[in-house]
């Protein structure tokens, strides 16, 4: 029941960093620039951000099975649209559909975690859910680069689209919204009632510190995942496949650190704010090292630094249990959707402008029909990311400590 929606979330996360892997192919096919690649990448997040809260409302009102299956179908159709796109407008439309369909997958996974598992396991299940997303991100790196090299980017996206439609069909047939005999506190409530509940979540002052922290934290991580492949290709002269392998280091680290962070928070320290602030503060130092050594580290050092950044980026997995624990228990999907929205607004708002920042510093070099950017251009982009992480560390100090339990009380 948890695994099938998690499979669709795996595919949704696959799409987040995929434009960075096919950036050169898109530049060659459509004659576009880095600013367009950034815009294409951020279109996913614009759709995701715009529909995040409505998606949570629909899941609370109508259940995971129907809403996540429908989202998977839209995501699959968007992927096929991208595969067959003959113009940049069609490419953007396909990406928009992918983002719209992906919106409900993560909230659906966490809704299932809240219904099918004990409340004390929610932090761990949130982290495991994030780990599924990391696996999707890894698949969009070296494996996608290999598939693109084998079939071309259009063929690769056609395969992904077909697999997505199949997974959506399985979700519609096999998933059940709750265990047999277990009533849902929200069952029978109208959409209007859930919307009234959403107002309580939005008006809760404790909702916004994790929202804003995630906004800046994921702005940095999302741009690192997007621009690290072009950076390694342009500055270190790596092939796209080799660059994707090195750029996978943060995702490899998150496979370990994300579930470990959730487990430690749940079972060892029984704290949310303390590990959130400590991990984010350590991440600031790593970003400073990365920016100050940009282009100078040997590749082994780059991989090590990327891996360490991935370890401490696991702070973000605590955003969702915090959002859930400061809000009414029966509005779990809405609460998670609201705080999760922060991260995707951050990615949507920053990827396009940072792509334009690269273009503004382009020195005219072209490699294989695509723009090649100098190290100073990437330094400007990654310095902005370091500033985002610093802002996240400061905002994490405002997060309410829940001691890994629901602390919401009706007024």
ChimeraX attribute file (.defattr): number of C-alpha atoms within 10 A of each C-alpha:
attribute: neighborCount
match mode: 1-to-1
recipient: residues
	/A:1	18
	/A:2	20
	/A:3	15
	/A:4	20
	/A:5	28
	/A:6	23
	/A:7	22
	/A:8	33
	/A:9	26
	/A:10	25
	/A:11	28
	/A:12	27
	/A:13	25
	/A:14	21
	/A:15	24
	/A:16	25
	/A:17	23
	/A:18	22
	/A:19	22
	/A:20	28
	/A:21	27
	/A:22	22
	/A:23	26
	/A:24	23
	/A:25	20
	/A:26	21
	/A:27	18
	/A:28	15
	/A:29	14
	/A:30	12
	/A:31	14
	/A:32	17
	/A:33	20
	/A:34	28
	/A:35	19
	/A:36	20
	/A:37	24
	/A:38	25
	/A:39	23
	/A:40	25
	/A:41	30
	/A:42	31
	/A:43	26
	/A:44	28
	/A:45	30
	/A:46	21
	/A:47	22
	/A:48	26
	/A:49	25
	/A:50	16
	/A:51	20
	/A:52	30
	/A:53	25
	/A:54	18
	/A:55	27
	/A:56	31
	/A:57	27
	/A:58	20
	/A:59	26
	/A:60	28
	/A:61	22
	/A:62	18
	/A:63	20
	/A:64	30
	/A:65	24
	/A:66	18
	/A:67	22
	/A:68	31
	/A:69	28
	/A:70	21
	/A:71	25
	/A:72	33
	/A:73	24
	/A:74	23
	/A:75	31
	/A:76	30
	/A:77	22
	/A:78	25
	/A:79	31
	/A:80	25
	/A:81	23
	/A:82	26
	/A:83	22
	/A:84	15
	/A:85	16
	/A:86	12
	/A:87	12
	/A:88	17
	/A:89	12
	/A:90	16
	/A:91	21
	/A:92	22
	/A:93	20
	/A:94	27
	/A:95	29
	/A:96	26
	/A:97	25
	/A:98	33
	/A:99	31
	/A:100	26
	/A:101	29
	/A:102	34
	/A:103	32
	/A:104	33
	/A:105	30
	/A:106	29
	/A:107	31
	/A:108	30
	/A:109	26
	/A:110	29
	/A:111	25
	/A:112	25
	/A:113	22
	/A:114	23
	/A:115	18
	/A:116	15
	/A:117	12
	/A:118	10
	/A:119	15
	/A:120	15
	/A:121	16
	/A:122	25
	/A:123	32
	/A:124	24
	/A:125	26
	/A:126	25
	/A:127	28
	/A:128	22
	/A:129	25
	/A:130	27
	/A:131	24
	/A:132	22
	/A:133	26
	/A:134	23
	/A:135	18
	/A:136	24
	/A:137	26
	/A:138	26
	/A:139	21
	/A:140	26
	/A:141	29
	/A:142	21
	/A:143	14
	/A:144	22
	/A:145	24
	/A:146	17
	/A:147	17
	/A:148	19
	/A:149	13
	/A:150	11
	/A:151	13
	/A:152	15
	/A:153	19
	/A:154	17
	/A:155	16
	/A:156	20
	/A:157	25
	/A:158	20
	/A:159	16
	/A:160	19
	/A:161	26
	/A:162	15
	/A:163	14
	/A:164	25
	/A:165	23
	/A:166	14
	/A:167	20
	/A:168	25
	/A:169	14
	/A:170	15
	/A:171	25
	/A:172	18
	/A:173	11
	/A:174	10
	/A:175	19
	/A:176	16
	/A:177	20
	/A:178	18
	/A:179	11
	/A:180	7
	/A:181	6
	/A:182	10
	/A:183	11
	/A:184	14
	/A:185	11
	/A:186	17
	/A:187	12
	/A:188	11
	/A:189	13
	/A:190	13
	/A:191	15
	/A:192	11
	/A:193	13
	/A:194	20
	/A:195	19
	/A:196	11
	/A:197	18
	/A:198	23
	/A:199	11
	/A:200	16
	/A:201	25
	/A:202	16
	/A:203	10
	/A:204	13
	/A:205	11
	/A:206	20
	/A:207	25
	/A:208	20
	/A:209	22
	/A:210	30
	/A:211	26
	/A:212	24
	/A:213	32
	/A:214	31
	/A:215	27
	/A:216	28
	/A:217	28
	/A:218	24
	/A:219	27
	/A:220	29
	/A:221	21
	/A:222	23
	/A:223	26
	/A:224	21
	/A:225	23
	/A:226	25
	/A:227	27
	/A:228	21
	/A:229	27
	/A:230	27
	/A:231	24
	/A:232	22
	/A:233	20
	/A:234	22
	/A:235	17
	/A:236	15
	/A:237	12
	/A:238	16
	/A:239	15
	/A:240	23
	/A:241	21
	/A:242	17
	/A:243	23
	/A:244	27
	/A:245	17
	/A:246	22
	/A:247	28
	/A:248	24
	/A:249	22
	/A:250	27
	/A:251	28
	/A:252	19
	/A:253	21
	/A:254	28
	/A:255	22
	/A:256	15
	/A:257	22
	/A:258	29
	/A:259	22
	/A:260	17
	/A:261	27
	/A:262	28
	/A:263	21
	/A:264	16
	/A:265	23
	/A:266	23
	/A:267	14
	/A:268	10
	/A:269	13
	/A:270	20
	/A:271	19
	/A:272	27
	/A:273	23
	/A:274	17
	/A:275	20
	/A:276	29
	/A:277	21
	/A:278	15
	/A:279	19
	/A:280	25
	/A:281	20
	/A:282	17
	/A:283	26
	/A:284	23
	/A:285	14
	/A:286	17
	/A:287	23
	/A:288	18
	/A:289	13
	/A:290	22
	/A:291	18
	/A:292	14
	/A:293	14
	/A:294	17
	/A:295	19
	/A:296	13
	/A:297	13
	/A:298	10
	/A:299	13
	/A:300	10
	/A:301	13
	/A:302	20
	/A:303	18
	/A:304	15
	/A:305	19
	/A:306	24
	/A:307	21
	/A:308	19
	/A:309	25
	/A:310	24
	/A:311	24
	/A:312	24
	/A:313	27
	/A:314	29
	/A:315	27
	/A:316	24
	/A:317	26
	/A:318	26
	/A:319	28
	/A:320	26
	/A:321	29
	/A:322	32
	/A:323	30
	/A:324	30
	/A:325	25
	/A:326	22
	/A:327	26
	/A:328	20
	/A:329	17
	/A:330	17
	/A:331	24
	/A:332	26
	/A:333	32
	/A:334	32
	/A:335	31
	/A:336	29
	/A:337	29
	/A:338	26
	/A:339	29
	/A:340	27
	/A:341	23
	/A:342	26
	/A:343	28
	/A:344	27
	/A:345	25
	/A:346	26
	/A:347	27
	/A:348	26
	/A:349	18
	/A:350	23
	/A:351	28
	/A:352	21
	/A:353	16
	/A:354	24
	/A:355	24
	/A:356	20
	/A:357	17
	/A:358	26
	/A:359	19
	/A:360	13
	/A:361	15
	/A:362	18
	/A:363	13
	/A:364	10
	/A:365	12
	/A:366	12
	/A:367	11
	/A:368	10
	/A:369	13
	/A:370	19
	/A:371	24
	/A:372	22
	/A:373	24
	/A:374	18
	/A:375	20
	/A:376	15
	/A:377	19
	/A:378	25
	/A:379	19
	/A:380	15
	/A:381	24
	/A:382	24
	/A:383	16
	/A:384	18
	/A:385	27
	/A:386	25
	/A:387	17
	/A:388	22
	/A:389	29
	/A:390	22
	/A:391	19
	/A:392	28
	/A:393	24
	/A:394	13
	/A:395	20
	/A:396	24
	/A:397	17
	/A:398	16
	/A:399	23
	/A:400	20
	/A:401	19
	/A:402	18
	/A:403	17
	/A:404	23
	/A:405	20
	/A:406	18
	/A:407	16
	/A:408	15
	/A:409	8
	/A:410	6
	/A:411	3
